[in-house]
Amino acid sequence: MKSIELTDYGVPEQVAGCVEVPDVGPPAEHEVVFDVLAFPINPADIWFCKGEYRVRPPLPATPGAECVGRVSAVGAGVSHLRPGDLVINLQRENWAQRRRVRGEDVIAVPAAIDLGQAAMLRINPPTAALLLQDIVELRPGDWVLQNAANSAVGRLLIRLARRRGLRTVNVVRRQALAGELVALGADACVVDGPDLAAGVRAATGGAAIRLGIDAVGGAATGRIGACVADGGAVCCYGSMTGQDPVVARGDLIFRGITLSGFMLGRSLARRSLDEIRAIYAELAQQVLSGELHAPVARIYSIDEIRAALAHAQQGERSGKILVVPNGTLPARGGA
Ligand SMILES: NC(=O)c1ccc[n+]([C@@H]2O[C@H](COP(=O)([O-])OP(=O)(O)OC[C@H]3O[C@@H](n4cnc5c(N)ncnc54)[C@H](OP(=O)(O)O)[C@@H]3O)[C@@H](O)[C@H]2O)c1
């Protein structure tokens, strides 16, 4: 079977290759085997290939934080899954044609779900949902500010916020995106720049913003900090610039804003397996109904991994890059 292997850490499209490896074999008692139908290339996968992610396993290593798969075999001790079920995997190393994992690490998703969207269900939808839940207690009518608003997380957050009656002011780096994000449910859209605070004030009528969400890092975090109300919170959950957040000490000391970080794994680790399954069940239903959706720019085969990785690092993409390890991707899972 084919798998993606990193022979070194470095420029992703140079260090990643599609190689032939031994098949995974049959499942043990508490294991399942599934065919990987699709996986996305997320910013964290790019950091992983570069050797700059929080996990940096010995080489050769297989990347891949998420995927959707179809179960082909289950061990005798696995009762919650059957061959044919669609699943997402809570564990890593998913850039391969087939996976053999512990049964408790996979979660079944509805058979009729859009497979491309299911491939992206594991990370970004719960990230967007829990950013709105775990940092600040928000009430209907509250404003939330976020940058990188055109990202998959950003777009999902707009939808989830709207559903909860929250209002979003969305920071982008291209004015051309405003119409699209407003159509999605954004209440306001502002282009980032030195005077972001004035733009945000104008867009929100000077509303007191209690939560600012940052995925850009560097000085951009500080600009989010300058927009939140006294005593408000800035939460950094990513850094598309690769820079550490820089926040004005006056905002921290005199205005009492707080700066914290969010990582999905930490948020999920505080919850029981039943709670985690409930989160995914609810999000999967919203994907199934079309309420939650992340645009896809292009789908590549597993042999084209290097082109896919290069594409995933381009700015101004029209959506995510997906890879299909086992041939073409039917739109839906079936049934
Ligand atoms: N902490 C966690 O648990 C967690 C979980 C999921 C995701 N994340 C993080 O969330 C962020 C978004 O992930 P995603 O999968 O939603 O991303 P994505 O869909 O691939 O989109 C990336 C976004 O970043 C913007 N961008 C790229 N370079 C930028 C720069 N130098 N300055 C400003 N904006 C820039 C792009 O803007 P354009 O549209 O203008 O090109 C695009 O909107 C990433 O940093 C990721 O690591 C964190």
The ligand as a MOL file (V3000), in Angstrom:
LIG
                    3D

  0  0  0     0  0            999 V3000
M  V30 BEGIN CTAB
M  V30 COUNTS 48 52 0 0 0
M  V30 BEGIN ATOM
M  V30 1 N -4.8050 25.4320 18.1290 0
M  V30 2 C -5.5200 24.5260 17.5170 0
M  V30 3 O -5.9610 23.5350 18.1200 0
M  V30 4 C -5.8110 24.6860 16.0580 0
M  V30 5 C -6.7240 23.8360 15.4350 0
M  V30 6 C -7.0180 24.0650 14.0740 0
M  V30 7 C -6.3760 25.0910 13.3930 0
M  V30 8 N -5.4670 25.8630 14.0560 0 CHG=1
M  V30 9 C -4.8020 26.9820 13.3940 0
M  V30 10 O -5.7940 27.7840 12.8050 0
M  V30 11 C -5.2420 28.5130 11.7240 0
M  V30 12 C -6.1830 28.3780 10.5390 0
M  V30 13 O -6.2180 27.0140 10.1250 0
M  V30 14 P -7.1000 26.5890 8.8740 0
M  V30 15 O -6.9350 25.1620 8.6410 0
M  V30 16 O -8.4640 27.1400 9.0820 0 CHG=-1
M  V30 17 O -6.3570 27.4470 7.7410 0
M  V30 18 P -6.6300 27.5620 6.1720 0
M  V30 19 O -8.0370 27.2350 5.8580 0
M  V30 20 O -5.5600 26.8150 5.4770 0
M  V30 21 O -6.4590 29.1170 5.9150 0
M  V30 22 C -5.2870 29.8090 6.2420 0
M  V30 23 C -5.6510 31.2830 6.3840 0
M  V30 24 O -4.5310 31.9970 6.8600 0
M  V30 25 C -4.4170 33.2110 6.1630 0
M  V30 26 N -3.0060 33.5700 6.1100 0
M  V30 27 C -2.0080 32.8390 5.5740 0
M  V30 28 N -0.8300 33.4760 5.7710 0
M  V30 29 C -1.1270 34.6240 6.4280 0
M  V30 30 C -0.3420 35.7110 6.8980 0
M  V30 31 N 0.9940 35.7300 6.7310 0
M  V30 32 N -0.9690 36.7340 7.5110 0
M  V30 33 C -2.3050 36.7190 7.6740 0
M  V30 34 N -3.1040 35.7200 7.2560 0
M  V30 35 C -2.5080 34.6820 6.6480 0
M  V30 36 C -4.9880 32.9350 4.7810 0
M  V30 37 O -5.4710 34.1490 4.2840 0
M  V30 38 P -5.8680 34.3450 2.7190 0
M  V30 39 O -7.2170 33.7150 2.5870 0
M  V30 40 O -5.8860 35.8210 2.5730 0
M  V30 41 O -4.7960 33.6380 1.9210 0
M  V30 42 C -6.1060 31.9480 5.0860 0
M  V30 43 O -7.3090 32.6160 5.3540 0
M  V30 44 C -3.8480 27.9270 11.4970 0
M  V30 45 O -2.9000 28.7660 12.1020 0
M  V30 46 C -3.9160 26.6050 12.2290 0
M  V30 47 O -2.6420 26.1510 12.6540 0
M  V30 48 C -5.1930 25.6840 15.3640 0
M  V30 END ATOM
M  V30 BEGIN BOND
M  V30 1 1 1 2
M  V30 2 2 2 3
M  V30 3 1 2 4
M  V30 4 1 4 5
M  V30 5 2 4 48
M  V30 6 2 5 6
M  V30 7 1 6 7
M  V30 8 2 7 8
M  V30 9 1 8 9
M  V30 10 1 8 48
M  V30 11 1 9 10
M  V30 12 1 9 46
M  V30 13 1 10 11
M  V30 14 1 11 12
M  V30 15 1 11 44
M  V30 16 1 12 13
M  V30 17 1 13 14
M  V30 18 2 14 15
M  V30 19 1 14 16
M  V30 20 1 14 17
M  V30 21 1 17 18
M  V30 22 2 18 19
M  V30 23 1 18 20
M  V30 24 1 18 21
M  V30 25 1 21 22
M  V30 26 1 22 23
M  V30 27 1 23 24
M  V30 28 1 23 42
M  V30 29 1 24 25
M  V30 30 1 25 26
M  V30 31 1 25 36
M  V30 32 1 26 27
M  V30 33 1 26 35
M  V30 34 2 27 28
M  V30 35 1 28 29
M  V30 36 1 29 30
M  V30 37 2 29 35
M  V30 38 1 30 31
M  V30 39 2 30 32
M  V30 40 1 32 33
M  V30 41 2 33 34
M  V30 42 1 34 35
M  V30 43 1 36 37
M  V30 44 1 36 42
M  V30 45 1 37 38
M  V30 46 2 38 39
M  V30 47 1 38 40
M  V30 48 1 38 41
M  V30 49 1 42 43
M  V30 50 1 44 45
M  V30 51 1 44 46
M  V30 52 1 46 47
M  V30 END BOND
M  V30 END CTAB
M  END
